[in-house]
Amino acid sequence: MQGRRDTVISFLSRYRWLDKEIDRKIAEKDRLVALACRVSPVLSRMLKGGGSIYKSSDIVAQIVDLEAEINADLDELINLKKDIENKINQLDSPRERLLLKYRYIDGKQWSEIVIDMGYAWAQVHRIHRRAIEKMIHKDADQIGRASCRERV
């Protein structure tokens, strides 16, 4: 049961981690743009001292590549968010859905969730545990139904 619980939590957490990775890439792109603004174009083929070791064309190429990666990650993030929200929305309890969205979509800390929901720390964790258990059972039921259809 612990393995399935970890699998569900890992699936739900992927959105937050991908979002953080995108933020990291955007910060890297901003750093490269700032660097490109400092680099002066090479006007002569003669080597001169005091110049930058960076070529603006190399930096622009890195920026373009990074933007393509960011766009691909954003597409994946949008699809992942839909998948996660669909799984969460299968739960019957609005309280469980809200808690999981706070935690795994909004990326809130437990202390923020406790305040936002107005429950005690322990109660929030009980709601979370029950919601994860329900997701595990729903997945097991769906897998069971799918394998029965395959046999028929």
Residue frames as qw, qx, qy, qz and C-alpha x, y, z in Angstrom:
[[0.000, 0.885, 0.465, 0.000, 0.00, 0.00, 0.00],
 [0.329, -0.759, 0.101, 0.553, 2.89, 2.39, 0.80],
 [0.405, -0.081, 0.591, 0.693, 4.29, 1.88, -2.72],
 [0.151, 0.639, 0.643, 0.393, 0.99, 2.85, -4.34],
 [0.219, -0.903, -0.267, 0.255, 0.66, 5.83, -1.98],
 [0.395, -0.543, 0.310, 0.673, 4.14, 7.02, -2.98],
 [0.337, 0.231, 0.675, 0.615, 3.24, 6.54, -6.65],
 [0.022, 0.827, 0.537, 0.161, 0.10, 8.69, -6.33],
 [0.302, -0.868, -0.044, 0.392, 1.92, 11.41, -4.41],
 [0.450, -0.277, 0.483, 0.698, 4.77, 11.33, -6.94],
 [0.257, 0.511, 0.657, 0.492, 2.26, 11.72, -9.79],
 [0.112, -0.918, -0.379, 0.006, 0.57, 14.66, -8.04],
 [0.436, -0.737, 0.117, 0.502, 3.93, 16.30, -7.24],
 [0.612, 0.182, 0.454, 0.621, 5.19, 16.24, -10.84],
 [0.170, 0.867, 0.342, 0.319, 3.30, 19.46, -11.63],
 [0.355, -0.925, 0.055, 0.128, 5.05, 21.46, -8.90],
 [0.659, -0.389, 0.412, 0.494, 8.49, 20.13, -9.84],
 [0.515, 0.435, 0.485, 0.557, 8.01, 20.83, -13.54],
 [0.009, -0.956, -0.232, -0.178, 6.77, 24.33, -12.70],
 [0.491, -0.792, 0.218, 0.290, 9.92, 24.95, -10.64],
 [0.663, -0.043, 0.495, 0.560, 12.10, 23.63, -13.47],
 [0.335, 0.734, 0.405, 0.430, 10.41, 26.05, -15.88],
 [0.242, -0.969, -0.033, 0.027, 11.04, 28.92, -13.44],
 [0.641, -0.500, 0.366, 0.454, 14.72, 27.91, -13.31],
 [0.573, 0.283, 0.511, 0.574, 14.96, 27.92, -17.11],
 [0.115, 0.912, 0.295, 0.262, 13.28, 31.32, -17.33],
 [0.422, -0.866, 0.150, 0.223, 15.80, 32.71, -14.82],
 [0.656, -0.194, 0.486, 0.544, 18.62, 31.22, -16.92],
 [0.421, 0.618, 0.469, 0.470, 17.17, 32.79, -20.07],
 [0.119, -0.984, -0.122, -0.057, 16.96, 36.17, -18.31],
 [0.581, -0.631, 0.314, 0.406, 20.61, 35.80, -17.29],
 [0.606, 0.135, 0.537, 0.571, 21.57, 35.08, -20.90],
 [0.220, 0.847, 0.367, 0.315, 19.58, 38.06, -22.18],
 [0.317, -0.935, 0.073, 0.145, 21.35, 40.31, -19.67],
 [0.639, -0.359, 0.462, 0.500, 24.67, 38.87, -20.78],
 [0.522, 0.468, 0.521, 0.487, 23.81, 39.41, -24.44],
 [0.038, 0.969, 0.209, 0.130, 23.07, 43.07, -23.71],
 [0.445, -0.807, 0.268, 0.280, 26.55, 43.48, -22.23],
 [0.688, -0.045, 0.524, 0.499, 28.37, 41.80, -25.12],
 [0.253, 0.743, -0.165, -0.597, 29.48, 44.15, -27.85],
 [0.884, 0.448, 0.135, -0.011, 29.61, 42.90, -31.43],
 [0.638, -0.317, 0.396, 0.579, 33.00, 42.05, -32.87],
 [0.393, 0.867, 0.033, -0.305, 33.79, 44.74, -35.43],
 [0.294, 0.746, -0.586, -0.120, 37.19, 43.50, -36.43],
 [0.958, 0.048, -0.283, 0.006, 38.86, 40.16, -36.97],
 [0.366, 0.513, -0.556, 0.543, 41.90, 41.37, -35.09],
 [0.655, -0.460, -0.557, 0.223, 42.27, 40.07, -31.57],
 [0.000, 0.646, -0.215, 0.732, 42.20, 42.80, -28.99],
 [0.304, -0.082, -0.783, 0.536, 42.52, 42.59, -25.26],
 [0.173, 0.117, 0.429, -0.879, 39.76, 43.39, -22.81],
 [0.522, -0.030, -0.447, -0.726, 36.97, 41.95, -24.94],
 [0.771, -0.167, 0.361, -0.498, 34.29, 39.57, -23.80],
 [0.188, -0.239, 0.939, 0.158, 34.86, 35.85, -24.08],
 [0.468, 0.437, 0.734, -0.227, 31.25, 35.47, -25.18],
 [0.033, 0.056, 0.568, 0.821, 30.03, 35.88, -28.73],
 [0.457, 0.174, 0.255, -0.834, 26.61, 37.44, -29.04],
 [0.649, 0.170, -0.531, -0.517, 25.64, 34.91, -31.72],
 [0.390, 0.022, -0.899, 0.196, 26.41, 32.04, -29.33],
 [0.121, 0.143, 0.622, -0.760, 24.35, 33.65, -26.59],
 [0.562, 0.199, -0.094, -0.798, 21.41, 34.28, -28.93],
 [0.594, 0.111, -0.752, -0.264, 21.53, 30.64, -30.04],
 [0.213, -0.066, -0.862, 0.455, 21.45, 29.53, -26.40],
 [0.320, 0.180, 0.347, -0.863, 18.49, 31.82, -25.72],
 [0.624, 0.174, -0.398, -0.649, 16.58, 30.42, -28.70],
 [0.505, 0.044, -0.862, 0.014, 17.27, 26.83, -27.60],
 [0.053, -0.113, -0.740, 0.661, 16.23, 27.61, -24.04],
 [0.463, 0.168, 0.086, -0.866, 13.01, 29.27, -25.22],
 [0.642, 0.098, -0.627, -0.430, 12.16, 26.15, -27.23],
 [0.367, -0.043, -0.873, 0.320, 12.75, 23.99, -24.12],
 [0.161, 0.139, 0.496, -0.842, 10.60, 26.32, -22.01],
 [0.577, 0.140, -0.212, -0.776, 7.77, 26.19, -24.56],
 [0.607, 0.029, -0.777, -0.164, 7.90, 22.38, -24.67],
 [0.217, -0.091, -0.792, 0.564, 7.91, 22.25, -20.86],
 [0.334, 0.117, 0.241, -0.904, 4.94, 24.64, -20.72],
 [0.655, 0.056, -0.495, -0.569, 2.97, 22.38, -23.08],
 [0.528, -0.044, -0.831, 0.167, 3.78, 19.41, -20.85],
 [0.017, -0.057, -0.592, 0.804, 2.86, 21.43, -17.74],
 [0.519, 0.050, -0.053, -0.852, -0.56, 22.32, -19.16],
 [0.716, 0.010, -0.619, -0.324, -1.29, 18.69, -20.05],
 [0.411, -0.006, -0.798, 0.440, -0.02, 17.47, -16.70],
 [0.203, 0.010, 0.407, -0.890, -2.20, 19.97, -14.84],
 [0.672, 0.011, -0.274, -0.687, -5.27, 18.74, -16.74],
 [0.666, 0.018, -0.745, -0.009, -4.41, 15.10, -15.91],
 [0.232, -0.016, -0.712, 0.663, -3.88, 15.87, -12.23],
 [0.369, 0.021, 0.212, -0.905, -7.03, 17.98, -11.94],
 [0.707, -0.009, -0.489, -0.510, -9.05, 15.22, -13.65],
 [0.556, -0.043, -0.790, 0.253, -7.76, 12.70, -11.09],
 [0.042, -0.048, -0.553, 0.830, -8.45, 15.05, -8.18],
 [0.473, 0.008, -0.057, -0.879, -11.93, 15.91, -9.49],
 [0.603, -0.088, -0.751, -0.254, -12.87, 12.23, -9.35],
 [0.206, -0.112, -0.769, 0.594, -12.98, 12.51, -5.57],
 [0.219, -0.678, -0.657, -0.246, -16.45, 13.01, -4.09],
 [0.422, -0.725, -0.339, 0.426, -15.44, 15.26, -1.21],
 [0.276, 0.899, 0.041, 0.338, -15.02, 18.95, -2.05],
 [0.479, -0.833, 0.275, 0.007, -12.82, 19.26, 1.04],
 [0.799, -0.191, 0.451, 0.348, -10.44, 16.57, -0.25],
 [0.600, 0.616, 0.297, 0.414, -10.38, 18.09, -3.73],
 [0.016, -0.976, 0.055, -0.208, -9.61, 21.54, -2.35],
 [0.624, -0.674, 0.365, 0.153, -6.82, 20.25, -0.12],
 [0.786, 0.052, 0.451, 0.418, -5.16, 18.33, -2.96],
 [0.432, 0.779, 0.219, 0.398, -5.42, 21.32, -5.31],
 [0.266, -0.947, 0.170, -0.054, -3.94, 23.61, -2.65],
 [0.691, -0.513, 0.456, 0.226, -1.06, 21.21, -2.13],
 [0.675, 0.003, 0.601, 0.428, -0.29, 19.86, -5.60],
 [0.412, 0.712, 0.393, 0.411, -1.55, 22.52, -8.02],
 [0.079, -0.970, -0.010, -0.229, -1.04, 25.71, -6.01],
 [0.653, 0.316, -0.456, 0.515, 2.10, 24.37, -4.30],
 [0.381, -0.758, 0.140, -0.511, 1.06, 25.58, -0.86],
 [0.207, 0.299, -0.817, 0.447, 2.91, 24.56, 2.27],
 [0.405, -0.409, -0.815, 0.067, 1.07, 22.56, 4.92],
 [0.181, -0.380, -0.447, 0.789, 1.03, 25.58, 7.25],
 [0.212, 0.112, -0.236, -0.942, -0.72, 27.66, 4.56],
 [0.434, -0.225, -0.764, -0.422, -3.28, 24.92, 3.93],
 [0.321, -0.389, -0.746, 0.435, -4.05, 24.67, 7.65],
 [0.012, 0.351, 0.213, -0.912, -4.78, 28.41, 7.76],
 [0.292, 0.072, -0.469, -0.830, -6.71, 28.51, 4.47],
 [0.482, -0.249, -0.784, -0.300, -8.92, 25.57, 5.39],
 [0.436, -0.529, 0.217, -0.695, -9.33, 26.51, 9.03],
 [0.939, -0.219, -0.248, -0.098, -8.54, 23.03, 10.31],
 [0.588, -0.684, 0.424, 0.078, -6.01, 21.70, 12.78],
 [0.116, 0.618, -0.738, -0.246, -2.71, 20.37, 11.42],
 [0.319, -0.078, 0.942, -0.071, -3.64, 16.77, 12.24],
 [0.585, 0.518, 0.505, -0.367, -7.06, 17.09, 10.58],
 [0.428, 0.746, -0.314, -0.402, -5.51, 18.41, 7.37],
 [0.036, 0.451, -0.881, -0.138, -3.15, 15.42, 7.27],
 [0.459, 0.173, 0.839, -0.235, -6.04, 12.99, 7.92],
 [0.587, 0.669, 0.186, -0.417, -8.01, 14.53, 5.03],
 [0.282, 0.692, -0.590, -0.304, -4.92, 14.26, 2.82],
 [0.205, -0.242, 0.948, -0.014, -4.30, 10.62, 3.77],
 [0.555, 0.380, 0.673, -0.308, -7.96, 9.68, 3.09],
 [0.516, 0.740, -0.080, -0.424, -7.91, 11.49, -0.26],
 [0.149, 0.571, -0.776, -0.223, -4.75, 9.66, -1.34],
 [0.351, -0.012, 0.925, -0.147, -6.22, 6.32, -0.22],
 [0.596, 0.559, 0.421, -0.394, -9.37, 7.01, -2.24],
 [0.415, 0.731, -0.393, -0.373, -7.27, 7.83, -5.30],
 [0.090, -0.370, 0.922, 0.077, -5.39, 4.56, -4.88],
 [0.464, 0.239, 0.819, -0.239, -8.65, 2.59, -4.70],
 [0.558, 0.692, 0.118, -0.442, -10.14, 4.41, -7.70],
 [0.255, 0.648, -0.653, -0.299, -7.00, 3.61, -9.72],
 [0.227, -0.153, 0.961, -0.049, -7.15, -0.04, -8.64],
 [0.555, 0.454, 0.593, -0.366, -10.84, -0.21, -9.60],
 [0.496, 0.741, -0.168, -0.420, -10.15, 1.36, -13.01],
 [0.092, 0.513, -0.833, -0.187, -7.26, -1.01, -13.66],
 [0.384, 0.058, 0.900, -0.200, -9.41, -3.96, -12.62],
 [0.594, 0.594, 0.358, -0.408, -12.26, -2.92, -14.93],
 [0.375, 0.724, -0.443, -0.372, -9.85, -2.37, -17.82],
 [0.046, -0.349, 0.931, 0.091, -8.28, -5.81, -17.40],
 [0.512, 0.280, 0.758, -0.292, -11.74, -7.42, -17.27],
 [0.562, 0.704, 0.043, -0.432, -12.64, -5.72, -20.58],
 [0.192, 0.625, -0.703, -0.279, -9.41, -6.98, -22.15],
 [0.289, -0.110, 0.948, -0.071, -10.31, -10.58, -21.24],
 [0.574, 0.465, 0.543, -0.400, -13.77, -10.38, -22.81]]
